[in-house]
Amino acid sequence: MGRLMSPASNPGARLRELLARPQPLLAPGAFDGLSARLIEEAGFDCVYMTGFGAAASVLGRPDVGLLTMTEMVEHARQIAQAVAPLPVIADADTGYGNPISVIRTVQQYELAGVAAIHIEDQVAPKKCGHMAGKEVIPKADMVNKIRAAVDARRSPDFVIIARTDARAVEGLESALDRAQAYREAGADVLFIEAPEGVEEIEKVSKTFSDVPLLYNWAEGGKTPPLSYAEIRSMGFRIIIFPVGALLTAAQAIRGLLKSLREEGTPTKEMDKMVPFSEFLEFIGLPEISELEQRYKSL
């Protein structure tokens, strides 16, 4: 059965199966449906919908809270549908309001077909976790958001990831204290954003040695770019790579456009492109042709 006619599945349950494996789950960042398909083609078991990439690809602007909940949910829906049944972990920013808003946020993302979301304790409008100038809400307010998120999910398999950005604002100890409170509120996975230095990362892993942890391998960010072996040895269960595909695509497009501007045609860049016929096959034209024949009027 083709992709367009794939039966519905339980993405949260599939993600939990992957998290039960001994090795960390690698989740490259997708900024649209095409990049998600490329991640799938490369053989990864999970896709991460990057909020930074969403803002950049949809608006051409930085990740400073400009996209609304409905825009982010629709972006998540497109990515989830592009790679189903692969599970998608999606950025849900601050949950887009108070606990009541979080209830709607969780339900909308779940209906969009993603397996998990992460919600952060930043003040809205938020900023990328590796930018300066962040602020965080009171711990008690975020605890209530996590409680609301847990209560709101329709399937118990839907994964709630609690992210704290307190390291940059209040220090590591506060971030650890907040993460513990969020875990007690029902979060399935903890995401301590932007620890600085190997010692801090080790402290995070030791503090939560019995809790699923997410490591943000932010390309060019504040957290040291540890090796896979190091991250695995510390017990992290998910490793996301939020902007690598986005930055690589931007560099490649720049090169093409520079050559086009200078030469007047893209001839010199043609050998760097995926052949057109191969690309049509990749994005599913043969399946469409088959369906057209199946449902063709006699």
Helices and strands as residue ranges (DSSP letters): G 3-5, H 11-19, E 25-30, H 33-41, E 47-49, H 51-59, H 69-83, E 88-91, H 99-112, E 116-120, H 139-152, E 159-164, H 167-170, H 172-184, E 189-192, H 198-207, E 214-216, H 228-233, E 238-241, H 244-263, G 267-272, H 276-282, H 285-294
